[in-house]
Amino acid sequence: MSDKIVLTSKHLPPPIGVWSHAVRVPEGRTLIYPSGFTSRDASGKVVAPNDAAGQMRQILVNLKAFVEEQGATLGDVIKVTVYTTDIEDFSKIHAVRREFFPKDPPASTMIQVTRMVDPTHKLELDAVVLAPRT
């Protein structure tokens, strides 16, 4: 179980999606900064071309597999940035995120971009992960 500290503020509106106002890293802990995650599977095939919900699901499956290889869990993800080619997919993206982050979700930013490296990608996710204690 993560010992990240989820912060809220009475001066900010409640999140309208799956995120926390902020997450504090406990003293003495280190962070993992992986490269961006896309919807490619382990063989390199794009999963769910042009489908935001399907791509977010594969991205979070990839992220989960990665953090578990590091000895962490999705509960140790403290910050994500989601890049999307269509901000109108917000509710589809967050419906999937809710499945993977049901409690104390990471801090988050979502940004619409004009395009991705692969034209069938609608999303890319950048994450910061609290490394397990060694």
Residue pairs with C-beta under 8 A, 6 or more apart in sequence:
1 73
1 75
2 72
2 73
2 75
2 76
2 104
2 130
3 26
3 29
3 130
4 23
4 24
4 25
4 26
4 75
4 76
4 78
4 104
4 130
5 23
5 24
5 25
5 26
6 20
6 22
6 23
6 104
7 20
7 21
7 22
7 23
7 24
8 20
8 21
9 21
9 22
12 21
15 21
17 90
17 94
17 97
17 108
17 110
18 94
18 97
18 98
18 101
18 105
18 108
19 80
19 105
19 106
19 107
19 108
20 104
20 105
20 106
20 107
20 108
21 107
22 107
23 78
23 79
23 106
23 107
25 31
25 78
25 130
29 130
29 131
29 133
30 131
31 78
31 128
31 129
31 130
31 131
32 67
32 70
32 72
32 128
32 129
32 130
32 131
33 128
33 129
34 63
34 66
34 127
34 129
35 126
36 83
36 124
36 125
36 126
37 59
37 62
37 63
37 66
37 124
37 125
37 126
37 127
38 46
38 55
38 59
38 62
38 116
38 118
38 121
38 123
38 124
38 125
39 46
39 47
39 48
39 54
39 55
39 56
39 58
39 59
39 62
39 121
39 123
40 46
40 47
40 58
40 62
41 47
41 58
41 62
46 118
46 120
46 121
47 54
47 55
47 58
48 54
48 55
48 57
48 58
49 120
50 120
50 122
51 122
52 84
52 86
52 89
52 92
52 93
52 122
52 123
53 89
53 92
53 93
53 95
53 96
55 121
55 122
55 123
56 92
56 93
56 96
56 97
56 123
56 125
57 96
57 99
59 123
59 124
59 125
60 74
60 96
60 97
60 99
60 100
60 125
63 74
63 77
63 100
63 125
63 127
64 74
64 100
67 73
67 74
67 76
67 77
67 129
70 129
70 131
70 132
71 132
72 129
72 130
72 131
72 132
74 100
74 101
75 103
75 104
76 129
76 130
76 131
76 132
77 101
77 106
77 127
77 128
77 129
77 130
78 106
78 107
78 128
78 129
78 130
79 106
79 107
79 108
79 127
79 128
80 106
80 107
80 108
80 109
80 125
80 126
80 127
80 128
81 108
81 109
81 110
81 111
81 125
81 126
81 127
82 93
82 108
82 109
82 110
82 111
82 123
82 124
82 125
82 126
83 110
83 111
83 112
83 113
83 116
83 123
83 124
83 125
83 126
84 90
84 93
84 110
84 111
84 112
84 113
84 122
84 123
85 112
85 113
85 114
85 115
85 116
85 121
85 122
85 123
86 112
86 122
87 110
87 112
89 122
89 123
90 110
93 110
93 123
97 105
106 127
106 128
116 122
116 123
116 124
